[in-house]
Amino acid sequence: MFEVELLLSAYSTTSIQDAAQFLEVSEEDATNYVLLRGWTVDPASQILTVTKKATVKWQKLDPDELQRLTEYIFHLEH
């Protein structure tokens, strides 16, 4: 669901009611859907807490590693 990705990027918390409206599903379905994706819910306040995905950090290759990789790919292609 693309809408869930929008919720992930826009909010750290949101109400169950707002999430259900945004996803165009019932509150129960919205709650179950996001709980399966690792979000948490506070039953007292009816607030969902978004669990953000870990960001991937790019690692720089040193020039020697890049050269070896280039040679390996060249070898595979020829």
N, C-alpha and C positions, 0 to 999 in steps of 0.2 A: 504494500500500500504506500503510494507516494505521499499521501497525507500524513502518515506516521513520521516519515522523514522530515516533513515540514515541522511537525510538532517537536521532534527531537532538536531541530536546529533553532527553533524559536523560543522554547520554554524550558525552564528547569523544573517548574511545577505548574500544574493546571488542574482545574476541577474536573471531576468525572463528567459532570453535565456539559461543560465546554468541550471536552474531548469527544463526547458522544455526538454533539452537534456538528463538530468539525468533521468527524469521520462519517457522519450520516448513518449512525447505527444506534441501537438502544444503549442505555447506560451500562446495563449488564454486559452486553457484547463488547463495548468499548473497554470496560474494566478487564474482562477476561483476555481480550486481545493484547492489551499492553502488559498485563501480568505475565503472559507467556513470553514476552520479550524482556523480562527482567525489571520492569518498572515496579515501584512500590506504591501501595495505597494506604492512606490513613482513613480507616472507616469512620472515625469520629468527625473529621472535617471534610470527608469526601474529596480529598486532594490526592492527585497522582504525582509522584516524584519521578521525573524522567531519569533513566539511567543512560548516560551518554556512552557511546562506543569509544573505546580507546583510540586515540589518534596514532597514526603511523608516522614515525619520524624517518625521513630519508637519511640514509647513511651515505656519505661520500666515499667513493672508491678512490683508492690511491692510484696514481698513474700506472704502477706496475700491474696491479690487478686488472685495470681497464685494458692494458695491452694484452695480457694473457687471455682475457675474455674475447677480445677482438680477434686474436690469432685462432682461438678455438672455434669461433663462429665462422671465420674465413675457411678453416679446414673442413668444417661440416658442409659448407656450401659448395666446395670445389672438390 
